[in-house]
Amino acid sequence: MTAFDNKTNHVLGGSISRALLRLAAPMLASALLQNVQSLIDLFWVGRLGPQALASVAVSATILMLLFPMLMGVSTGTMAVVSRAIGGGRPTEAARAAGQSLTLALALGIVSGVVGWLFAESFLRLLGPEADVIAAGADYLRVNLLGSFSVFLLFLANAALQGAGDTLRPMYAMGLANLLNIVLDPLLIFGLGPVPALGVRGAAIATVLSQAAGAALAVRSLATGSAALTVPLSAWKPDRARCGRILRIGIPGSGQMLSRSLVNAFMMRIVAGCGTAAVAAYGTGMRFHMILLMPAFAFGGAAATMVGQNLGAEQPTRARRAAWAAVAMDGAIMVASGVLLFAAAPHLIALFNSDPEVVAIGSRFLRILSPFYIFAAVGIVLTRALSGAGDTLVPMILTIVTLWGLQAPLALAGAKWWRPATDGIWWAMAASIIMNGTLIAAWFLLDRWSKRRI
């Protein structure tokens, strides 16, 4: 067995449950660190007043549009790299990772130019007041100009995860967070020779922190300290390899974009039910997203396991790994669902103690919590399919579920159900059930295991 094999044998052999936990735990930590980074900005910018806070919040809405594209390319990268690693082709994996990093730079440059030219125009589309636009334009322009840093960070991490290394991405995110904690107050409020830059300082701190994390991840790839070594020559643009990554990644981007758009659509429907409903929905969605984090972590672990084992021509182990990930996350979902159902009023009251908000938010948690097991199935198996390079059908099923079922049911529920919010929550529950069922049915057809990428 070669040194290269030794670095990945926990994925290709041995206990599946142990391998999944080794992969998923650092992925979950990385996701938590990513969420903490956004809260750091809000914490310090909030000290500047409501106008500054509003400018960051509005700008974040625009920045979130980068993530469907970013996650799509990440999906393509992980699929191609993991398949090559499992097949014992490290050179091919390195070249794919190099092309992903080249794409990161290209996409970052395009985003930077567009952001520099049109930051204010983007913000005007959302309709905030003039002073919010002025401050927000500074924040948005700097973030988009430095967006190459977040692209490099995410795609280098995706390559590492595809190779079965989930610890170094966690270290990179940890470094970015620590640096952001130090730089945010320093650049926002100034100290000694460092001028106070306000909202712009928060953006500069974020970009520098992400750049440091990206540098650590890229260095791991370049020096051979990780399971994958990517020399500088692998960055040379290769149209065919970029095309392979994008063919897999674009449907993943479409899926993420669809979810982002339907979330905005749902917020518009909920807004018609009053301010208390909006507050309850926003609070409930915080718990919703926290609960889904383990599903994405186990799904990422399943993607690596599936990709590498298909590359090693071990489809049976790939299937077993996917279902084991579903079972492990399903157990978490069941336990969390019971907790949410029992403690719903107390959990909502932690964020907002208004009786109406607590009542509506409690119904949100209690209607959805019994069905999170279907979310475990849908999310984990979707990610497992992406590890096999199968992203088109899951995208179609997601769009059908969200726009063909959830959106019209939510509209009808808001109009005919009493209370209207219960109708909206039941529409979301129906969508979760349908998505999990359809994804499981497609997975069981087993066409993904024969897919060539």
MIKE-683010 format. One record per residue (C-alpha): x, y, z. Coordinates in steps of 0.02 Angstrom, whole numbers, plus 50000, padded with zeros to 5 digits. Layout:
BEGIN
+-------+-------+-------+
!    xx !    yy !    zz !
+-------+-------+-------+
!     X !     Y !     Z !
...
+-------+-------+-------+
This chain:
BEGIN
+-------+-------+-------+
!    xx !    yy !    zz !
+-------+-------+-------+
! 50000 ! 50000 ! 50000 !
! 50071 ! 50169 ! 49951 !
! 50082 ! 50323 ! 50061 !
! 49947 ! 50398 ! 49954 !
! 49832 ! 50250 ! 49990 !
! 49867 ! 50261 ! 50176 !
! 49799 ! 50436 ! 50180 !
! 49629 ! 50383 ! 50115 !
! 49607 ! 50203 ! 50174 !
! 49478 ! 50252 ! 50306 !
! 49366 ! 50306 ! 50161 !
! 49395 ! 50153 ! 50052 !
! 49404 ! 50019 ! 50188 !
! 49365 ! 49983 ! 50369 !
! 49218 ! 50045 ! 50472 !
! 49098 ! 50151 ! 50371 !
! 49024 ! 50234 ! 50526 !
! 49196 ! 50282 ! 50591 !
! 49247 ! 50351 ! 50421 !
! 49088 ! 50454 ! 50410 !
! 49115 ! 50528 ! 50583 !
! 49296 ! 50569 ! 50543 !
! 49240 ! 50663 ! 50389 !
! 49079 ! 50741 ! 50455 !
! 49138 ! 50811 ! 50623 !
! 49265 ! 50935 ! 50548 !
! 49139 ! 50981 ! 50411 !
! 49010 ! 51025 ! 50544 !
! 49139 ! 51127 ! 50638 !
! 49184 ! 51219 ! 50477 !
! 49000 ! 51259 ! 50444 !
! 48980 ! 51328 ! 50620 !
! 49137 ! 51433 ! 50600 !
! 49071 ! 51501 ! 50435 !
! 48910 ! 51557 ! 50520 !
! 49005 ! 51633 ! 50665 !
! 49107 ! 51740 ! 50544 !
! 48951 ! 51828 ! 50482 !
! 48893 ! 51859 ! 50661 !
! 49060 ! 51940 ! 50705 !
! 49031 ! 52076 ! 50574 !
! 48853 ! 52107 ! 50636 !
! 48911 ! 52116 ! 50817 !
! 49042 ! 52252 ! 50787 !
! 48951 ! 52348 ! 50651 !
! 48798 ! 52354 ! 50764 !
! 48900 ! 52467 ! 50880 !
! 48899 ! 52599 ! 50742 !
! 48709 ! 52616 ! 50746 !
! 48556 ! 52557 ! 50650 !
! 48606 ! 52638 ! 50485 !
! 48771 ! 52544 ! 50480 !
! 48687 ! 52382 ! 50530 !
! 48555 ! 52404 ! 50395 !
! 48690 ! 52437 ! 50264 !
! 48777 ! 52272 ! 50306 !
! 48612 ! 52176 ! 50309 !
! 48559 ! 52243 ! 50139 !
! 48731 ! 52211 ! 50064 !
! 48729 ! 52033 ! 50132 !
! 48572 ! 52001 ! 50029 !
! 48672 ! 52041 ! 49871 !
! 48824 ! 51942 ! 49928 !
! 48716 ! 51788 ! 49958 !
! 48687 ! 51780 ! 49770 !
! 48869 ! 51725 ! 49752 !
! 48839 ! 51569 ! 49854 !
! 48737 ! 51467 ! 49730 !
! 48877 ! 51489 ! 49603 !
! 49009 ! 51454 ! 49735 !
! 48923 ! 51298 ! 49802 !
! 48895 ! 51233 ! 49626 !
! 49079 ! 51241 ! 49580 !
! 49122 ! 51166 ! 49750 !
! 49007 ! 51019 ! 49712 !
! 49088 ! 50990 ! 49543 !
! 49261 ! 51001 ! 49620 !
! 49224 ! 50876 ! 49757 !
! 49145 ! 50752 ! 49635 !
! 49290 ! 50754 ! 49510 !
! 49427 ! 50754 ! 49642 !
! 49350 ! 50616 ! 49748 !
! 49320 ! 50503 ! 49598 !
! 49502 ! 50523 ! 49542 !
! 49569 ! 50496 ! 49718 !
! 49467 ! 50337 ! 49740 !
! 49528 ! 50273 ! 49572 !
! 49709 ! 50297 ! 49625 !
! 49740 ! 50439 ! 49502 !
! 49815 ! 50578 ! 49610 !
! 49885 ! 50673 ! 49461 !
! 49712 ! 50687 ! 49383 !
! 49641 ! 50741 ! 49551 !
! 49776 ! 50874 ! 49567 !
! 49740 ! 50942 ! 49393 !
! 49554 ! 50950 ! 49431 !
! 49589 ! 51043 ! 49593 !
! 49705 ! 51162 ! 49500 !
! 49568 ! 51201 ! 49374 !
! 49447 ! 51233 ! 49516 !
! 49567 ! 51360 ! 49591 !
! 49588 ! 51442 ! 49421 !
! 49398 ! 51455 ! 49409 !
! 49398 ! 51534 ! 49582 !
! 49516 ! 51671 ! 49525 !
! 49419 ! 51700 ! 49364 !
! 49251 ! 51709 ! 49451 !
! 49325 ! 51822 ! 49585 !
! 49394 ! 51943 ! 49456 !
! 49226 ! 51952 ! 49365 !
! 49133 ! 51979 ! 49530 !
! 49257 ! 52114 ! 49581 !
! 49239 ! 52213 ! 49419 !
! 49050 ! 52200 ! 49420 !
! 49043 ! 52247 ! 49605 !
! 49156 ! 52397 ! 49583 !
! 49051 ! 52465 ! 49441 !
! 48875 ! 52423 ! 49499 !
! 48874 ! 52408 ! 49690 !
! 48760 ! 52559 ! 49715 !
! 48643 ! 52506 ! 49575 !
! 48621 ! 52334 ! 49654 !
! 48578 ! 52411 ! 49822 !
! 48452 ! 52532 ! 49746 !
! 48355 ! 52383 ! 49678 !
! 48318 ! 52333 ! 49859 !
! 48248 ! 52505 ! 49901 !
! 48341 ! 52558 ! 50060 !
! 48362 ! 52741 ! 50109 !
! 48500 ! 52846 ! 50030 !
! 48616 ! 52847 ! 50181 !
! 48603 ! 52657 ! 50194 !
! 48647 ! 52643 ! 50008 !
! 48800 ! 52754 ! 50030 !
! 48871 ! 52653 ! 50175 !
! 48816 ! 52487 ! 50099 !
! 48901 ! 52526 ! 49933 !
! 49069 ! 52541 ! 50022 !
! 49043 ! 52375 ! 50111 !
! 48979 ! 52285 ! 49956 !
! 49113 ! 52355 ! 49839 !
! 49257 ! 52299 ! 49951 !
! 49181 ! 52126 ! 49978 !
! 49152 ! 52097 ! 49793 !
! 49323 ! 52165 ! 49747 !
! 49399 ! 52040 ! 49866 !
! 49280 ! 51898 ! 49825 !
! 49422 ! 51798 ! 49747 !
! 49474 ! 51762 ! 49928 !
! 49310 ! 51677 ! 49975 !
! 49308 ! 51583 ! 49808 !
! 49485 ! 51518 ! 49837 !
! 49444 ! 51472 ! 50017 !
! 49288 ! 51374 ! 49974 !
! 49356 ! 51285 ! 49820 !
! 49523 ! 51240 ! 49900 !
! 49423 ! 51169 ! 50045 !
! 49311 ! 51073 ! 49924 !
! 49465 ! 50995 ! 49842 !
! 49534 ! 50945 ! 50012 !
! 49367 ! 50870 ! 50065 !
! 49355 ! 50774 ! 49902 !
! 49525 ! 50699 ! 49944 !
! 49457 ! 50647 ! 50114 !
! 49544 ! 50785 ! 50214 !
! 49415 ! 50881 ! 50316 !
! 49531 ! 50940 ! 50455 !
! 49629 ! 51068 ! 50353 !
! 49471 ! 51156 ! 50290 !
! 49419 ! 51170 ! 50473 !
! 49589 ! 51245 ! 50517 !
! 49573 ! 51370 ! 50373 !
! 49401 ! 51426 ! 50431 !
! 49465 ! 51437 ! 50610 !
! 49608 ! 51550 ! 50557 !
! 49489 ! 51661 ! 50459 !
! 49376 ! 51678 ! 50612 !
! 49516 ! 51718 ! 50734 !
! 49587 ! 51850 ! 50618 !
! 49415 ! 51926 ! 50590 !
! 49386 ! 51941 ! 50778 !
! 49547 ! 52043 ! 50792 !
! 49534 ! 52146 ! 50632 !
! 49349 ! 52194 ! 50644 !
! 49359 ! 52310 ! 50795 !
! 49532 ! 52371 ! 50744 !
! 49480 ! 52427 ! 50569 !
! 49302 ! 52481 ! 50613 !
! 49347 ! 52593 ! 50762 !
! 49534 ! 52622 ! 50733 !
! 49677 ! 52614 ! 50857 !
! 49836 ! 52719 ! 50862 !
! 49899 ! 52742 ! 50684 !
! 49758 ! 52634 ! 50614 !
! 49615 ! 52749 ! 50558 !
! 49432 ! 52714 ! 50598 !
! 49357 ! 52651 ! 50435 !
! 49181 ! 52611 ! 50495 !
! 49080 ! 52495 ! 50385 !
! 49217 ! 52490 ! 50254 !
! 49336 ! 52427 ! 50389 !
! 49220 ! 52280 ! 50424 !
! 49226 ! 52233 ! 50239 !
! 49416 ! 52247 ! 50232 !
! 49430 ! 52140 ! 50389 !
! 49319 ! 52005 ! 50311 !
! 49418 ! 52001 ! 50148 !
! 49587 ! 51995 ! 50236 !
! 49526 ! 51857 ! 50352 !
! 49460 ! 51752 ! 50209 !
! 49620 ! 51782 ! 50111 !
! 49722 ! 51715 ! 50258 !
! 49611 ! 51560 ! 50269 !
! 49624 ! 51535 ! 50081 !
! 49814 ! 51553 ! 50088 !
! 49823 ! 51417 ! 50221 !
! 49713 ! 51298 ! 50120 !
! 49805 ! 51331 ! 49956 !
! 49973 ! 51310 ! 50044 !
! 49916 ! 51140 ! 50109 !
! 49878 ! 51090 ! 49930 !
! 50040 ! 51162 ! 49859 !
! 50161 ! 51089 ! 49986 !
! 50096 ! 50911 ! 49987 !
! 50055 ! 50914 ! 50173 !
! 49876 ! 50860 ! 50130 !
! 49812 ! 50701 ! 50045 !
! 49818 ! 50798 ! 49881 !
! 49965 ! 50894 ! 49806 !
! 49925 ! 51030 ! 49678 !
! 50079 ! 51102 ! 49591 !
! 50073 ! 51274 ! 49510 !
! 50073 ! 51192 ! 49338 !
! 49900 ! 51119 ! 49376 !
! 49828 ! 51296 ! 49380 !
! 49859 ! 51319 ! 49193 !
! 49685 ! 51339 ! 49115 !
! 49617 ! 51178 ! 49041 !
! 49450 ! 51200 ! 48953 !
! 49403 ! 51015 ! 48958 !
! 49432 ! 50994 ! 49145 !
! 49346 ! 51158 ! 49186 !
! 49200 ! 51099 ! 49080 !
! 49187 ! 50936 ! 49180 !
! 49180 ! 51032 ! 49343 !
! 49051 ! 51154 ! 49278 !
! 48940 ! 51019 ! 49200 !
! 48922 ! 50941 ! 49371 !
! 48920 ! 51106 ! 49466 !
! 48796 ! 51211 ! 49366 !
! 48643 ! 51103 ! 49413 !
! 48700 ! 51117 ! 49595 !
! 48704 ! 51306 ! 49575 !
! 48529 ! 51299 ! 49501 !
! 48468 ! 51200 ! 49650 !
! 48542 ! 51324 ! 49775 !
! 48474 ! 51473 ! 49677 !
! 48302 ! 51394 ! 49673 !
! 48305 ! 51376 ! 49862 !
! 48363 ! 51556 ! 49885 !
! 48224 ! 51622 ! 49774 !
! 48088 ! 51518 ! 49856 !
! 48146 ! 51579 ! 50027 !
! 48122 ! 51758 ! 49968 !
! 47951 ! 51709 ! 49898 !
! 47901 ! 51630 ! 50064 !
! 47954 ! 51785 ! 50160 !
! 47841 ! 51888 ! 50049 !
! 47693 ! 51773 ! 50086 !
! 47728 ! 51774 ! 50273 !
! 47743 ! 51964 ! 50272 !
! 47561 ! 51972 ! 50219 !
! 47516 ! 51892 ! 50386 !
! 47586 ! 52035 ! 50490 !
! 47742 ! 52088 ! 50584 !
! 47724 ! 51953 ! 50718 !
! 47720 ! 51819 ! 50584 !
! 47879 ! 51888 ! 50504 !
! 47968 ! 51889 ! 50673 !
! 47908 ! 51712 ! 50710 !
! 47961 ! 51649 ! 50538 !
! 48132 ! 51729 ! 50553 !
! 48159 ! 51654 ! 50725 !
! 48095 ! 51483 ! 50674 !
! 48208 ! 51483 ! 50521 !
! 48360 ! 51510 ! 50634 !
! 48322 ! 51347 ! 50721 !
! 48280 ! 51268 ! 50553 !
! 48451 ! 51310 ! 50481 !
! 48544 ! 51257 ! 50639 !
! 48454 ! 51090 ! 50636 !
! 48501 ! 51062 ! 50453 !
! 48688 ! 51091 ! 50482 !
! 48722 ! 50909 ! 50533 !
! 48628 ! 50851 ! 50377 !
! 48744 ! 50951 ! 50265 !
! 48897 ! 50889 ! 50363 !
! 48846 ! 50705 ! 50347 !
! 48795 ! 50740 ! 50167 !
! 48969 ! 50809 ! 50131 !
! 49047 ! 50656 ! 50212 !
! 48933 ! 50544 ! 50107 !
! 48985 ! 50639 ! 49949 !
! 49168 ! 50604 ! 49983 !
! 49134 ! 50421 ! 50025 !
! 49026 ! 50394 ! 49870 !
! 49146 ! 50482 ! 49751 !
! 49302 ! 50393 ! 49811 !
! 49221 ! 50221 ! 49822 !
! 49147 ! 50236 ! 49648 !
! 49320 ! 50285 ! 49587 !
! 49388 ! 50129 ! 49672 !
! 49249 ! 50026 ! 49590 !
! 49167 ! 49989 ! 49756 !
! 48984 ! 50038 ! 49723 !
! 48917 ! 49927 ! 49863 !
! 49021 ! 50018 ! 49992 !
! 48966 ! 50184 ! 49915 !
! 48782 ! 50136 ! 49938 !
! 48810 ! 50076 ! 50115 !
! 48901 ! 50237 ! 50158 !
! 48759 ! 50346 ! 50092 !
! 48625 ! 50252 ! 50191 !
! 48735 ! 50248 ! 50346 !
! 48751 ! 50438 ! 50335 !
! 48561 ! 50451 ! 50320 !
! 48538 ! 50341 ! 50474 !
! 48664 ! 50439 ! 50578 !
! 48591 ! 50608 ! 50533 !
! 48415 ! 50537 ! 50548 !
! 48448 ! 50493 ! 50730 !
! 48504 ! 50672 ! 50762 !
! 48350 ! 50739 ! 50673 !
! 48231 ! 50631 ! 50775 !
! 48310 ! 50683 ! 50940 !
! 48314 ! 50866 ! 50889 !
! 48134 ! 50858 ! 50826 !
! 48074 ! 50791 ! 50994 !
! 48168 ! 50931 ! 51083 !
! 48097 ! 51065 ! 50967 !
! 47920 ! 51000 ! 50987 !
! 47930 ! 50994 ! 51177 !
! 48022 ! 51158 ! 51206 !
! 47956 ! 51261 ! 51060 !
! 47882 ! 51408 ! 51160 !
! 48038 ! 51425 ! 51268 !
! 48154 ! 51419 ! 51118 !
! 48059 ! 51553 ! 51023 !
! 48051 ! 51661 ! 51179 !
! 48241 ! 51661 ! 51188 !
! 48238 ! 51777 ! 51036 !
! 48071 ! 51865 ! 51056 !
! 47955 ! 51855 ! 51206 !
! 47804 ! 51939 ! 51123 !
! 47657 ! 51818 ! 51156 !
! 47596 ! 51823 ! 50975 !
! 47770 ! 51790 ! 50906 !
! 47794 ! 51646 ! 51029 !
! 47626 ! 51569 ! 50982 !
! 47656 ! 51578 ! 50793 !
! 47839 ! 51525 ! 50807 !
! 47793 ! 51377 ! 50917 !
! 47671 ! 51316 ! 50786 !
! 47810 ! 51332 ! 50656 !
! 47925 ! 51218 ! 50756 !
! 47791 ! 51095 ! 50808 !
! 47720 ! 51073 ! 50632 !
! 47890 ! 51048 ! 50550 !
! 47986 ! 50952 ! 50683 !
! 47904 ! 50780 ! 50654 !
! 47958 ! 50784 ! 50471 !
! 48142 ! 50829 ! 50486 !
! 48183 ! 50645 ! 50460 !
! 48132 ! 50673 ! 50278 !
! 48251 ! 50822 ! 50272 !
! 48391 ! 50705 ! 50327 !
! 48349 ! 50587 ! 50184 !
! 48335 ! 50725 ! 50054 !
! 48490 ! 50825 ! 50101 !
! 48609 ! 50680 ! 50135 !
! 48561 ! 50581 ! 49980 !
! 48567 ! 50738 ! 49871 !
! 48745 ! 50768 ! 49929 !
! 48787 ! 50583 ! 49905 !
! 48721 ! 50594 ! 49727 !
! 48829 ! 50748 ! 49697 !
! 48981 ! 50647 ! 49750 !
! 48937 ! 50529 ! 49607 !
! 48923 ! 50679 ! 49489 !
! 48733 ! 50661 ! 49478 !
! 48666 ! 50838 ! 49504 !
! 48542 ! 50869 ! 49362 !
! 48398 ! 50758 ! 49420 !
! 48411 ! 50815 ! 49603 !
! 48402 ! 50995 ! 49540 !
! 48245 ! 50956 ! 49439 !
! 48164 ! 50866 ! 49586 !
! 48205 ! 51011 ! 49702 !
! 48130 ! 51140 ! 49583 !
! 47973 ! 51034 ! 49560 !
! 47955 ! 51014 ! 49748 !
! 47984 ! 51197 ! 49791 !
! 47894 ! 51284 ! 49650 !
! 47769 ! 51150 ! 49601 !
! 47715 ! 51106 ! 49778 !
! 47777 ! 51219 ! 49918 !
! 47749 ! 51388 ! 49835 !
! 47569 ! 51357 ! 49774 !
! 47521 ! 51267 ! 49936 !
! 47589 ! 51413 ! 50038 !
! 47488 ! 51537 ! 49936 !
! 47332 ! 51432 ! 49956 !
! 47365 ! 51402 ! 50141 !
! 47388 ! 51587 ! 50175 !
! 47222 ! 51621 ! 50090 !
! 47112 ! 51478 ! 50152 !
! 47189 ! 51408 ! 50312 !
! 47155 ! 51481 ! 50483 !
! 47268 ! 51536 ! 50555 !
! 47350 ! 51578 ! 50389 !
! 47526 ! 51546 ! 50456 !
! 47482 ! 51365 ! 50495 !
! 47438 ! 51340 ! 50312 !
! 47609 ! 51408 ! 50262 !
! 47699 ! 51295 ! 50387 !
! 47604 ! 51142 ! 50325 !
! 47655 ! 51187 ! 50146 !
! 47837 ! 51184 ! 50202 !
! 47810 ! 51016 ! 50288 !
! 47732 ! 50942 ! 50130 !
! 47881 ! 51002 ! 50029 !
! 48006 ! 50923 ! 50150 !
! 47913 ! 50756 ! 50141 !
! 47900 ! 50759 ! 49952 !
! 48081 ! 50808 ! 49923 !
! 48147 ! 50671 ! 50036 !
! 48035 ! 50541 ! 49955 !
! 48079 ! 50589 ! 49776 !
! 48267 ! 50598 ! 49809 !
! 48262 ! 50428 ! 49896 !
! 48167 ! 50352 ! 49749 !
! 48295 ! 50419 ! 49625 !
! 48439 ! 50357 ! 49732 !
! 48361 ! 50183 ! 49741 !
! 48354 ! 50175 ! 49551 !
! 48544 ! 50165 ! 49563 !
! 48584 ! 50250 ! 49398 !
! 48707 ! 50363 ! 49489 !
! 48825 ! 50217 ! 49527 !
! 48855 ! 50188 ! 49341 !
! 48884 ! 50371 ! 49299 !
! 49049 ! 50418 ! 49216 !
! 49122 ! 50591 ! 49247 !
+-------+-------+-------+
